[in-house]
């Protein structure tokens, strides 16, 4: 998968100097955008220190990146995320120390949106470290997805339900819309968001400061990122921002994956990643998740194949895995009595995620079937690490079980009144959305 990239920055229409900085290291496949803040040109100093400190820290750990490229172990992926977090923390400490040593620069800080691409040419993975309100966008299959969460006062108010996004301009908080809740260098350390995901052929990325995305039409972004000479795309984006008013400095780094065509070796993995996402997107249990959160969940999933007539699990087996039918068909039985037939998008065994009891049914593939699996151990890990995502998952889980319980109660009521059909469908309703 060939990588092509381009970047540009501009002071904008209303500022006298540019406090944004960006950095691209082709050999490391490292991309950074930083938007500085602070008086007496301190923002420019902070963003410059940050991009170079982060780059140096990543370069010092390039053996880890090389090992991941050669071996691709899951443990190395975790280590790369930790390395990026430490790199941002090192930058934070350096910026803070510089500010403490110079009274004119006290309180200076910067955002930092970092993307590292690692792995073999036909199996690339993206690693993101993020602080502040700059952003990383992914354009995939004609849709635009924001991969980072803004650490800003406005976003915090929206997230807590105190404000709607379309009310920002008319709200009494408008004067604080550029206020960030996290920044590199304002304090000696900072909380860093990290995130990793599969990169697919055809993916397009934009790393940018708020001076750019404030004027973006996200529905048009996939077309802009994918069309024409990539060297012209950042310039086009800057023209859009300046045409809209250019209230702030404007910086954009654009990256295309698979510009020269998709390798045949990458095709199976591309299909697997898409299959996982498609299977999870159609489930009620994951309906409240953003695309970024959905990708996080796919990180803990695996694909397994079951031949026709193969038993997935039997009644009485210990259960620790939930299954989603990606393709094919699975039959659920109890004591050789047919309970339900499940097809694409339907799930079973989900109680194993929260309950250690044994399986009450037998699940058998009635044709060649692909299953997306989630293990209880991995489910617990993501719940511990991602409290907001966990709240959405557990709320959806309760709703699914509640809906099934109400349906089952109604069917049993019908059965008690002599509705034979109600008796036959009661068990089946227990296993369908």
Secondary structure, DSSP 8 states (H G I E B T S, - for coil): --EEEEEEEE--SS-SS--EEEEEETTTTEEEEEEEE-TTTHHHHHHHHHHHHHHHHHHHTHHHHHHHHHH--HHHHHHHHHHHHHHHHHHHHHHHHHHHH-GGGTT-EE-EEEEEEEEETTEEEEEEEEESS-EEEEEETTEEEE-S---BHHHHHHHTTSS-GGGGGGSTTGGGTT-BS--BSSSS----EEEEEE--TT-EEEEE-HHHHTT--HHHHHHHHHSS-HHHHHHHHHHHHHHTT--S-EEEEEEEESTT---HHHHHHHHHHHHHHHHHHT-GGGTT--HHHHHHHHTTEEEEEE-TT-EEE-TT-B--EEEEEEES-EEEEETTEEEEEE-TT-EE-GGGGT---B-SSEEEESSSEEEEEEEHHHHHHHHHH-HHHHHHHHHHHHHHHHHHHHHHHHHHHHHHTT-HHHHHHHHHHTT--
